[in-house]
């Protein structure tokens, strides 16, 4: 089975400046812009926005 480029793997990097990342997939048809999710950052021990990095 070939990799589907409609749902690419993206890295989400913490906006708190800790360098912590999550890896997820996104649907390019529904989210063509950069993805931003609020997730837990274990370095600062609270929820912060994570932004897709290119």
mmJSON file of the N, C-alpha and C atoms, coordinates in Angstrom:
{"data_MODEL":{"atom_site":{
"group_PDB":["ATOM","ATOM","ATOM","ATOM","ATOM","ATOM","ATOM","ATOM","ATOM","ATOM","ATOM","ATOM","ATOM","ATOM","ATOM","ATOM","ATOM","ATOM","ATOM","ATOM","ATOM","ATOM","ATOM","ATOM","ATOM","ATOM","ATOM","ATOM","ATOM","ATOM","ATOM","ATOM","ATOM","ATOM","ATOM","ATOM","ATOM","ATOM","ATOM","ATOM","ATOM","ATOM","ATOM","ATOM","ATOM","ATOM","ATOM","ATOM","ATOM","ATOM","ATOM","ATOM","ATOM","ATOM","ATOM","ATOM","ATOM","ATOM","ATOM","ATOM","ATOM","ATOM","ATOM","ATOM","ATOM","ATOM","ATOM","ATOM","ATOM","ATOM","ATOM","ATOM","ATOM","ATOM","ATOM","ATOM","ATOM","ATOM","ATOM","ATOM","ATOM","ATOM","ATOM","ATOM","ATOM","ATOM","ATOM","ATOM","ATOM","ATOM","ATOM","ATOM","ATOM","ATOM","ATOM","ATOM","ATOM","ATOM","ATOM","ATOM","ATOM","ATOM","ATOM","ATOM","ATOM","ATOM","ATOM","ATOM","ATOM","ATOM","ATOM","ATOM","ATOM","ATOM","ATOM","ATOM","ATOM","ATOM","ATOM","ATOM","ATOM","ATOM","ATOM","ATOM","ATOM","ATOM","ATOM","ATOM","ATOM","ATOM","ATOM","ATOM","ATOM","ATOM","ATOM","ATOM","ATOM","ATOM","ATOM","ATOM","ATOM","ATOM","ATOM","ATOM","ATOM","ATOM","ATOM","ATOM","ATOM","ATOM","ATOM","ATOM","ATOM","ATOM","ATOM","ATOM","ATOM","ATOM","ATOM","ATOM","ATOM","ATOM"],
"id":[1,2,3,4,5,6,7,8,9,10,11,12,13,14,15,16,17,18,19,20,21,22,23,24,25,26,27,28,29,30,31,32,33,34,35,36,37,38,39,40,41,42,43,44,45,46,47,48,49,50,51,52,53,54,55,56,57,58,59,60,61,62,63,64,65,66,67,68,69,70,71,72,73,74,75,76,77,78,79,80,81,82,83,84,85,86,87,88,89,90,91,92,93,94,95,96,97,98,99,100,101,102,103,104,105,106,107,108,109,110,111,112,113,114,115,116,117,118,119,120,121,122,123,124,125,126,127,128,129,130,131,132,133,134,135,136,137,138,139,140,141,142,143,144,145,146,147,148,149,150,151,152,153,154,155,156,157,158,159,160,161,162],
"type_symbol":["N","C","C","N","C","C","N","C","C","N","C","C","N","C","C","N","C","C","N","C","C","N","C","C","N","C","C","N","C","C","N","C","C","N","C","C","N","C","C","N","C","C","N","C","C","N","C","C","N","C","C","N","C","C","N","C","C","N","C","C","N","C","C","N","C","C","N","C","C","N","C","C","N","C","C","N","C","C","N","C","C","N","C","C","N","C","C","N","C","C","N","C","C","N","C","C","N","C","C","N","C","C","N","C","C","N","C","C","N","C","C","N","C","C","N","C","C","N","C","C","N","C","C","N","C","C","N","C","C","N","C","C","N","C","C","N","C","C","N","C","C","N","C","C","N","C","C","N","C","C","N","C","C","N","C","C","N","C","C","N","C","C"],
"label_atom_id":["N","CA","C","N","CA","C","N","CA","C","N","CA","C","N","CA","C","N","CA","C","N","CA","C","N","CA","C","N","CA","C","N","CA","C","N","CA","C","N","CA","C","N","CA","C","N","CA","C","N","CA","C","N","CA","C","N","CA","C","N","CA","C","N","CA","C","N","CA","C","N","CA","C","N","CA","C","N","CA","C","N","CA","C","N","CA","C","N","CA","C","N","CA","C","N","CA","C","N","CA","C","N","CA","C","N","CA","C","N","CA","C","N","CA","C","N","CA","C","N","CA","C","N","CA","C","N","CA","C","N","CA","C","N","CA","C","N","CA","C","N","CA","C","N","CA","C","N","CA","C","N","CA","C","N","CA","C","N","CA","C","N","CA","C","N","CA","C","N","CA","C","N","CA","C","N","CA","C","N","CA","C","N","CA","C","N","CA","C"],
"label_alt_id":[null,null,null,null,null,null,null,null,null,null,null,null,null,null,null,null,null,null,null,null,null,null,null,null,null,null,null,null,null,null,null,null,null,null,null,null,null,null,null,null,null,null,null,null,null,null,null,null,null,null,null,null,null,null,null,null,null,null,null,null,null,null,null,null,null,null,null,null,null,null,null,null,null,null,null,null,null,null,null,null,null,null,null,null,null,null,null,null,null,null,null,null,null,null,null,null,null,null,null,null,null,null,null,null,null,null,null,null,null,null,null,null,null,null,null,null,null,null,null,null,null,null,null,null,null,null,null,null,null,null,null,null,null,null,null,null,null,null,null,null,null,null,null,null,null,null,null,null,null,null,null,null,null,null,null,null,null,null,null,null,null,null],
"label_comp_id":["UNK","UNK","UNK","UNK","UNK","UNK","UNK","UNK","UNK","UNK","UNK","UNK","UNK","UNK","UNK","UNK","UNK","UNK","UNK","UNK","UNK","UNK","UNK","UNK","UNK","UNK","UNK","UNK","UNK","UNK","UNK","UNK","UNK","UNK","UNK","UNK","UNK","UNK","UNK","UNK","UNK","UNK","UNK","UNK","UNK","UNK","UNK","UNK","UNK","UNK","UNK","UNK","UNK","UNK","UNK","UNK","UNK","UNK","UNK","UNK","UNK","UNK","UNK","UNK","UNK","UNK","UNK","UNK","UNK","UNK","UNK","UNK","UNK","UNK","UNK","UNK","UNK","UNK","UNK","UNK","UNK","UNK","UNK","UNK","UNK","UNK","UNK","UNK","UNK","UNK","UNK","UNK","UNK","UNK","UNK","UNK","UNK","UNK","UNK","UNK","UNK","UNK","UNK","UNK","UNK","UNK","UNK","UNK","UNK","UNK","UNK","UNK","UNK","UNK","UNK","UNK","UNK","UNK","UNK","UNK","UNK","UNK","UNK","UNK","UNK","UNK","UNK","UNK","UNK","UNK","UNK","UNK","UNK","UNK","UNK","UNK","UNK","UNK","UNK","UNK","UNK","UNK","UNK","UNK","UNK","UNK","UNK","UNK","UNK","UNK","UNK","UNK","UNK","UNK","UNK","UNK","UNK","UNK","UNK","UNK","UNK","UNK"],
"label_asym_id":["A","A","A","A","A","A","A","A","A","A","A","A","A","A","A","A","A","A","A","A","A","A","A","A","A","A","A","A","A","A","A","A","A","A","A","A","A","A","A","A","A","A","A","A","A","A","A","A","A","A","A","A","A","A","A","A","A","A","A","A","A","A","A","A","A","A","A","A","A","A","A","A","A","A","A","A","A","A","A","A","A","A","A","A","A","A","A","A","A","A","A","A","A","A","A","A","A","A","A","A","A","A","A","A","A","A","A","A","A","A","A","A","A","A","A","A","A","A","A","A","A","A","A","A","A","A","A","A","A","A","A","A","A","A","A","A","A","A","A","A","A","A","A","A","A","A","A","A","A","A","A","A","A","A","A","A","A","A","A","A","A","A"],
"label_entity_id":["1","1","1","1","1","1","1","1","1","1","1","1","1","1","1","1","1","1","1","1","1","1","1","1","1","1","1","1","1","1","1","1","1","1","1","1","1","1","1","1","1","1","1","1","1","1","1","1","1","1","1","1","1","1","1","1","1","1","1","1","1","1","1","1","1","1","1","1","1","1","1","1","1","1","1","1","1","1","1","1","1","1","1","1","1","1","1","1","1","1","1","1","1","1","1","1","1","1","1","1","1","1","1","1","1","1","1","1","1","1","1","1","1","1","1","1","1","1","1","1","1","1","1","1","1","1","1","1","1","1","1","1","1","1","1","1","1","1","1","1","1","1","1","1","1","1","1","1","1","1","1","1","1","1","1","1","1","1","1","1","1","1"],
"label_seq_id":[1,1,1,2,2,2,3,3,3,4,4,4,5,5,5,6,6,6,7,7,7,8,8,8,9,9,9,10,10,10,11,11,11,12,12,12,13,13,13,14,14,14,15,15,15,16,16,16,17,17,17,18,18,18,19,19,19,20,20,20,21,21,21,22,22,22,23,23,23,24,24,24,25,25,25,26,26,26,27,27,27,28,28,28,29,29,29,30,30,30,31,31,31,32,32,32,33,33,33,34,34,34,35,35,35,36,36,36,37,37,37,38,38,38,39,39,39,40,40,40,41,41,41,42,42,42,43,43,43,44,44,44,45,45,45,46,46,46,47,47,47,48,48,48,49,49,49,50,50,50,51,51,51,52,52,52,53,53,53,54,54,54],
"pdbx_PDB_ins_code":[null,null,null,null,null,null,null,null,null,null,null,null,null,null,null,null,null,null,null,null,null,null,null,null,null,null,null,null,null,null,null,null,null,null,null,null,null,null,null,null,null,null,null,null,null,null,null,null,null,null,null,null,null,null,null,null,null,null,null,null,null,null,null,null,null,null,null,null,null,null,null,null,null,null,null,null,null,null,null,null,null,null,null,null,null,null,null,null,null,null,null,null,null,null,null,null,null,null,null,null,null,null,null,null,null,null,null,null,null,null,null,null,null,null,null,null,null,null,null,null,null,null,null,null,null,null,null,null,null,null,null,null,null,null,null,null,null,null,null,null,null,null,null,null,null,null,null,null,null,null,null,null,null,null,null,null,null,null,null,null,null,null],
"Cartn_x":[0.838,0.0,0.888,0.57,1.364,0.997,1.939,1.666,0.672,-0.288,-1.321,-0.899,-0.698,-0.268,-1.424,-2.645,-3.775,-3.725,-3.165,-3.028,-1.558,-0.754,0.675,0.954,2.112,2.576,3.149,2.724,3.223,3.758,4.735,5.275,4.61,4.222,3.666,4.69,5.156,6.156,5.521,5.939,5.397,5.732,4.756,4.991,5.592,5.768,6.359,7.875,8.448,9.891,10.686,10.041,10.739,11.344,10.896,11.405,10.695,9.676,8.927,8.042,7.933,7.133,6.205,5.107,4.199,4.182,3.849,3.719,2.294,1.648,0.281,0.074,-1.118,-1.485,-2.579,-2.647,-3.714,-4.29,-5.521,-6.192,-5.976,-5.237,-4.94,-6.178,-7.161,-8.374,-9.165,-9.2,-9.943,-9.102,-7.789,-6.896,-5.73,-5.922,-4.807,-3.768,-4.161,-3.234,-2.482,-1.602,-0.87,-1.814,-1.618,-2.47,-2.003,-2.931,-2.619,-3.537,-2.939,-3.694,-3.183,-4.073,-3.699,-3.447,-2.184,-1.794,-0.918,-0.697,0.075,1.566,2.286,3.738,4.321,4.969,5.479,6.654,7.324,8.462,7.978,6.944,6.4,5.208,4.782,3.704,2.378,2.003,0.681,0.328,-0.906,-1.368,-0.987,-0.381,0.032,-0.332,-0.433,-0.679,0.54,0.289,1.314,1.017,2.039,1.857,2.626,2.013,2.648,3.916,4.992,6.235,6.458,7.103,7.31,8.672],
"Cartn_y":[-1.178,0.0,1.248,2.187,3.413,4.419,5.274,6.352,7.322,7.735,8.647,10.084,10.88,12.265,13.191,12.667,13.466,13.62,12.623,12.656,12.519,13.583,13.48,13.488,12.968,13.016,14.4,15.069,16.407,16.413,17.279,17.485,18.708,18.593,19.727,20.134,21.387,21.87,22.836,22.735,23.565,25.037,25.905,27.343,27.913,27.066,27.522,27.622,27.194,27.31,26.195,25.078,23.976,23.001,23.038,22.123,20.786,20.607,19.354,19.246,18.029,17.832,16.645,16.687,15.566,15.278,14.037,13.654,13.186,13.673,13.303,13.349,13.026,13.131,14.174,14.785,15.747,15.537,15.963,15.877,17.207,17.179,18.42,19.055,18.243,18.796,19.622,19.18,19.914,21.01,20.807,21.757,22.12,22.962,23.3,24.208,24.963,25.852,25.079,25.779,25.138,24.777,23.595,23.066,23.608,24.007,24.441,23.695,22.971,22.216,22.556,22.537,22.782,21.429,21.166,19.872,20.075,18.979,19.022,19.04,19.986,20.051,19.573,18.4,17.87,18.659,19.465,20.232,21.365,22.104,23.188,22.733,21.491,20.841,21.6,21.986,22.581,22.477,22.799,22.755,24.066,23.926,25.083,24.81,25.847,25.611,24.982,23.991,23.364,23.712,24.093,24.531,23.623,23.375,22.537,23.199,22.424,22.954,22.36,23.101,22.661,22.004],
"Cartn_z":[0.0,0.0,0.0,-0.858,-0.981,0.112,0.414,1.377,0.77,1.559,1.086,1.393,0.356,0.563,0.927,0.927,1.392,2.914,3.608,5.063,5.439,5.281,5.582,7.087,7.463,8.846,9.087,10.173,10.502,11.929,12.178,13.522,14.124,15.38,16.121,17.172,17.121,18.067,19.06,20.311,21.386,21.154,21.429,21.319,22.602,23.636,24.891,24.797,23.67,23.487,24.138,24.471,25.12,24.128,22.873,21.877,21.851,22.683,22.723,21.488,20.917,19.714,19.863,19.134,18.936,17.443,17.071,15.672,15.449,14.382,14.075,12.572,12.122,10.716,10.578,9.406,9.179,7.783,7.597,6.308,5.594,4.485,3.758,3.15,2.831,2.225,3.245,4.498,5.54,6.191,6.299,6.975,6.067,5.061,4.172,4.837,5.868,6.561,7.634,8.336,9.423,10.556,11.095,12.157,13.505,14.358,15.722,16.676,17.619,18.612,19.999,20.983,22.368,23.022,23.379,23.93,25.166,25.891,27.129,26.836,27.436,27.339,28.672,28.696,29.963,30.53,29.722,30.214,31.118,30.694,31.515,32.341,32.147,32.9,32.835,31.613,31.391,29.914,29.591,28.204,27.505,26.336,25.538,24.076,23.25,21.819,21.152,20.321,19.501,18.07,17.305,15.938,14.981,13.831,12.826,12.319,12.234,11.676,10.302,9.441,8.058,7.915],
"occupancy":[1.0,1.0,1.0,1.0,1.0,1.0,1.0,1.0,1.0,1.0,1.0,1.0,1.0,1.0,1.0,1.0,1.0,1.0,1.0,1.0,1.0,1.0,1.0,1.0,1.0,1.0,1.0,1.0,1.0,1.0,1.0,1.0,1.0,1.0,1.0,1.0,1.0,1.0,1.0,1.0,1.0,1.0,1.0,1.0,1.0,1.0,1.0,1.0,1.0,1.0,1.0,1.0,1.0,1.0,1.0,1.0,1.0,1.0,1.0,1.0,1.0,1.0,1.0,1.0,1.0,1.0,1.0,1.0,1.0,1.0,1.0,1.0,1.0,1.0,1.0,1.0,1.0,1.0,1.0,1.0,1.0,1.0,1.0,1.0,1.0,1.0,1.0,1.0,1.0,1.0,1.0,1.0,1.0,1.0,1.0,1.0,1.0,1.0,1.0,1.0,1.0,1.0,1.0,1.0,1.0,1.0,1.0,1.0,1.0,1.0,1.0,1.0,1.0,1.0,1.0,1.0,1.0,1.0,1.0,1.0,1.0,1.0,1.0,1.0,1.0,1.0,1.0,1.0,1.0,1.0,1.0,1.0,1.0,1.0,1.0,1.0,1.0,1.0,1.0,1.0,1.0,1.0,1.0,1.0,1.0,1.0,1.0,1.0,1.0,1.0,1.0,1.0,1.0,1.0,1.0,1.0,1.0,1.0,1.0,1.0,1.0,1.0],
"B_iso_or_equiv":[0.0,0.0,0.0,0.0,0.0,0.0,0.0,0.0,0.0,0.0,0.0,0.0,0.0,0.0,0.0,0.0,0.0,0.0,0.0,0.0,0.0,0.0,0.0,0.0,0.0,0.0,0.0,0.0,0.0,0.0,0.0,0.0,0.0,0.0,0.0,0.0,0.0,0.0,0.0,0.0,0.0,0.0,0.0,0.0,0.0,0.0,0.0,0.0,0.0,0.0,0.0,0.0,0.0,0.0,0.0,0.0,0.0,0.0,0.0,0.0,0.0,0.0,0.0,0.0,0.0,0.0,0.0,0.0,0.0,0.0,0.0,0.0,0.0,0.0,0.0,0.0,0.0,0.0,0.0,0.0,0.0,0.0,0.0,0.0,0.0,0.0,0.0,0.0,0.0,0.0,0.0,0.0,0.0,0.0,0.0,0.0,0.0,0.0,0.0,0.0,0.0,0.0,0.0,0.0,0.0,0.0,0.0,0.0,0.0,0.0,0.0,0.0,0.0,0.0,0.0,0.0,0.0,0.0,0.0,0.0,0.0,0.0,0.0,0.0,0.0,0.0,0.0,0.0,0.0,0.0,0.0,0.0,0.0,0.0,0.0,0.0,0.0,0.0,0.0,0.0,0.0,0.0,0.0,0.0,0.0,0.0,0.0,0.0,0.0,0.0,0.0,0.0,0.0,0.0,0.0,0.0,0.0,0.0,0.0,0.0,0.0,0.0],
"pdbx_formal_charge":[null,null,null,null,null,null,null,null,null,null,null,null,null,null,null,null,null,null,null,null,null,null,null,null,null,null,null,null,null,null,null,null,null,null,null,null,null,null,null,null,null,null,null,null,null,null,null,null,null,null,null,null,null,null,null,null,null,null,null,null,null,null,null,null,null,null,null,null,null,null,null,null,null,null,null,null,null,null,null,null,null,null,null,null,null,null,null,null,null,null,null,null,null,null,null,null,null,null,null,null,null,null,null,null,null,null,null,null,null,null,null,null,null,null,null,null,null,null,null,null,null,null,null,null,null,null,null,null,null,null,null,null,null,null,null,null,null,null,null,null,null,null,null,null,null,null,null,null,null,null,null,null,null,null,null,null,null,null,null,null,null,null],
"auth_seq_id":[1,1,1,2,2,2,3,3,3,4,4,4,5,5,5,6,6,6,7,7,7,8,8,8,9,9,9,10,10,10,11,11,11,12,12,12,13,13,13,14,14,14,15,15,15,16,16,16,17,17,17,18,18,18,19,19,19,20,20,20,21,21,21,22,22,22,23,23,23,24,24,24,25,25,25,26,26,26,27,27,27,28,28,28,29,29,29,30,30,30,31,31,31,32,32,32,33,33,33,34,34,34,35,35,35,36,36,36,37,37,37,38,38,38,39,39,39,40,40,40,41,41,41,42,42,42,43,43,43,44,44,44,45,45,45,46,46,46,47,47,47,48,48,48,49,49,49,50,50,50,51,51,51,52,52,52,53,53,53,54,54,54],
"auth_comp_id":["UNK","UNK","UNK","UNK","UNK","UNK","UNK","UNK","UNK","UNK","UNK","UNK","UNK","UNK","UNK","UNK","UNK","UNK","UNK","UNK","UNK","UNK","UNK","UNK","UNK","UNK","UNK","UNK","UNK","UNK","UNK","UNK","UNK","UNK","UNK","UNK","UNK","UNK","UNK","UNK","UNK","UNK","UNK","UNK","UNK","UNK","UNK","UNK","UNK","UNK","UNK","UNK","UNK","UNK","UNK","UNK","UNK","UNK","UNK","UNK","UNK","UNK","UNK","UNK","UNK","UNK","UNK","UNK","UNK","UNK","UNK","UNK","UNK","UNK","UNK","UNK","UNK","UNK","UNK","UNK","UNK","UNK","UNK","UNK","UNK","UNK","UNK","UNK","UNK","UNK","UNK","UNK","UNK","UNK","UNK","UNK","UNK","UNK","UNK","UNK","UNK","UNK","UNK","UNK","UNK","UNK","UNK","UNK","UNK","UNK","UNK","UNK","UNK","UNK","UNK","UNK","UNK","UNK","UNK","UNK","UNK","UNK","UNK","UNK","UNK","UNK","UNK","UNK","UNK","UNK","UNK","UNK","UNK","UNK","UNK","UNK","UNK","UNK","UNK","UNK","UNK","UNK","UNK","UNK","UNK","UNK","UNK","UNK","UNK","UNK","UNK","UNK","UNK","UNK","UNK","UNK","UNK","UNK","UNK","UNK","UNK","UNK"],
"auth_asym_id":["A","A","A","A","A","A","A","A","A","A","A","A","A","A","A","A","A","A","A","A","A","A","A","A","A","A","A","A","A","A","A","A","A","A","A","A","A","A","A","A","A","A","A","A","A","A","A","A","A","A","A","A","A","A","A","A","A","A","A","A","A","A","A","A","A","A","A","A","A","A","A","A","A","A","A","A","A","A","A","A","A","A","A","A","A","A","A","A","A","A","A","A","A","A","A","A","A","A","A","A","A","A","A","A","A","A","A","A","A","A","A","A","A","A","A","A","A","A","A","A","A","A","A","A","A","A","A","A","A","A","A","A","A","A","A","A","A","A","A","A","A","A","A","A","A","A","A","A","A","A","A","A","A","A","A","A","A","A","A","A","A","A"],
"auth_atom_id":["N","CA","C","N","CA","C","N","CA","C","N","CA","C","N","CA","C","N","CA","C","N","CA","C","N","CA","C","N","CA","C","N","CA","C","N","CA","C","N","CA","C","N","CA","C","N","CA","C","N","CA","C","N","CA","C","N","CA","C","N","CA","C","N","CA","C","N","CA","C","N","CA","C","N","CA","C","N","CA","C","N","CA","C","N","CA","C","N","CA","C","N","CA","C","N","CA","C","N","CA","C","N","CA","C","N","CA","C","N","CA","C","N","CA","C","N","CA","C","N","CA","C","N","CA","C","N","CA","C","N","CA","C","N","CA","C","N","CA","C","N","CA","C","N","CA","C","N","CA","C","N","CA","C","N","CA","C","N","CA","C","N","CA","C","N","CA","C","N","CA","C","N","CA","C","N","CA","C","N","CA","C","N","CA","C","N","CA","C"],
"pdbx_PDB_model_num":[1,1,1,1,1,1,1,1,1,1,1,1,1,1,1,1,1,1,1,1,1,1,1,1,1,1,1,1,1,1,1,1,1,1,1,1,1,1,1,1,1,1,1,1,1,1,1,1,1,1,1,1,1,1,1,1,1,1,1,1,1,1,1,1,1,1,1,1,1,1,1,1,1,1,1,1,1,1,1,1,1,1,1,1,1,1,1,1,1,1,1,1,1,1,1,1,1,1,1,1,1,1,1,1,1,1,1,1,1,1,1,1,1,1,1,1,1,1,1,1,1,1,1,1,1,1,1,1,1,1,1,1,1,1,1,1,1,1,1,1,1,1,1,1,1,1,1,1,1,1,1,1,1,1,1,1,1,1,1,1,1,1]
}}}
